[in-house]
């Protein structure tokens, strides 16, 4: 499974994707530092499961740096849960809280629930919870829909922490980072799918060889955290965790989460577009015209500058014959006061041997995400002579949505199989 003599860095990059007890044992053997432990005081943990930002490091510009390794476990449940099921789920998650510090060097995670999960109850979700079933969001996409009951999202800079947590939750380990495992998620759920990913400088470049969707020339810059060669997640172009939090009702403290899996075909992105054209299509033509982006975009600091380019969108379409991805999407990603609506936490993947992107987005309601996706489609711009639905229209020519699912991320005190009324009967 792992080549003998492989460097520690090469070894670690493969371990999370492979998963399982063998990968965990090998990771643990090669680990240089102990994993920081967690707490048995629930009051010391964030009340909101999606409150990650204060737990993670920032770069020199103040942008949150996401954990380098990530796992998505899609879970199914038979029937309607009872008090014993809730106690089991809470006990399993509490084991992680004790075992791992809530940080990038330990573990950050959340569990979320789908519309199908809530549909097993007689009552409906409150009117203030905007959680529709997933659907196609453009005329040209045909995704499969993730309707599994729950989604567990695990993230860490430490592959051994990530794999240890997964093994504990799925009943493959009796202890985890010094904590006894008394209950597992798979006592209640079955694992329907496992998806993995990564984000961070150097990681896409390391993985681009022999990967479907990336040119053989290996064009992804070493400095890039993402396959398309630019940085993302600028602090001033992201919603705050407060903004995406549901403020009232039985799910106050929750947020909604949509997760898409997007296949990338980057031969033309790198083979037919030069750097200036890639800047045009990722950001805006004005970014290229004014030489605003250097390299992967580190020079932009904490703000891509896209808000200054919104009014020129149609003029850019006529003058330059193309428009930018960020430029289009931002039209719908601001409220009347200028606040950003979506908090994006996307990361790359090489699952199935192809370049793809997992795109989790947090927002108060799924309709906010759907509106941004409609703006990103740019269908209203195709009256310009050179702009077609997927050509010269941002990055649509290079990305293909394979799957999409919608979920509710409840606050931590409701994380164990909540009812639509915002209750977890039997959990103390």
Secondary structure, DSSP 8 states (H G I E B T S, - for coil): ---TT--HHHHHHHHHHH-HHHHHHHHHHH--S------S-GGGS-SBTT--GGGS-B-TTS-B---SEEEEEEEEE-S---HHHHHHHHHHHHHHHHHS-SSSSS-EEEEEEEHHHHHTSSS---TT---------STT---EE---SEEEEEEES-HHHHHHHHHHHTT--SEETTEE----GGGTEEEEEEEEEE-STTHHHHH-TT-BTS-TT--S-TT-SSTTS-----GGGS--TTTTS--SSTTTT-EEEEEEEEEE--HHHHHT--HHHHHHHHT-HHHHHTT---TTTGGGTT---GGGGSTTHHHHHHHHS-B-HHHHHHTTSB-TT--B--EE--EEE-GGGB-EEEEEEEESSHHHHHHHHHHHHTGGGTTSTT--SSSSBTTGGGEEEEEEEEEEE-BGGGTTT--TTS--TT--
